[in-house]
């Protein structure tokens, strides 16, 4: 591997000069600040964040690149699919040198472990299915890093996320990216209004091939760099080995129980299972069975037919609201109609908000919804404008249709 980031890029067509100028103008529109304003670019070492930094610089802004080292103490240099460690930090530093901007690497490993990795392991221990990317954005990146950006005198912080920030009246809205196949609004629902006012997402109007085309036009080697896969701090994809090391008590044996009360078999650890799982149950009753519930207190894996997975409603916790009403509780009290997305890979479904007597916010589906698991996020979109994110929360509990 060479340290020279400026080299020919095979199989990626560079942008024409006209398209490059259009991309630069698109960045200026997304930023909406006077040229020369200082902007901190969060550089993960991947193609998206590198292109953001490069375009901001070419657009005439005073750009400062910041990279967070989040895990592995730099030992992930040769691991594929990792981010925010080893190789990516190396790439980000070299890219900043090539672009011609100052660059800082901040050691956030302890914060990341406390806020993301430990929470990830604890969630599985509680029978939940966590989304660590949301936790990372919610805590380390969009809370701690924003404070750093402000300390550096920046007027905004820009990231390579595929999501759109639009101004309606005097208020920033979060909207889906133009490339729906890359849209990351599900993972950014916890962004607060104050954070959204400060953040910028310059790639919102670009598609991934265009982004790689920009990098190729600038001769950046990362133009052909693969996207990170799976969970960044588990580049091998074997997250259960990590959980076993951090929370060995999750390996306590228990029973696999049918929802009608029959004990069907044994398991060797509740952390091996997630809601909706079918394979790996090693029980047979003459019909397909799915994990419908996890009971960590009794170390039970509850199974049942597929129809038992249909969810009528769910309870939200740790909510965030970006809608017109002052709070999500007010919207729930009004019975606001929403489109609810319960997994990043599922389309939003029609639903309404409801407020229980104890002030808990519920999402009630118009029809039974599949794939709902505690610990996942439920992200809410506006049914009158399904590009707009209204907010959401983490799924605390569910109520089945049955």
Helices and strands as residue ranges (DSSP letters): H 17-31, E 38-42, H 47-59, E 62-69, G 72-74, H 86-99, E 102-107, H 109-112, I 113-117, H 118-125, H 132-136, I 137-144, H 145-151, E 156-158, E 163-168, E 171-176, G 185-188, H 193-198, E 199-200, H 208-217, G 221-224, H 239-246, G 248-251, E 254-258, E 263-267, G 270-272, E 290-295, E 300-304, G 306-309, E 311-321, H 328-333, E 337-341, E 349-355, E 361-369, E 377-382, E 385-400
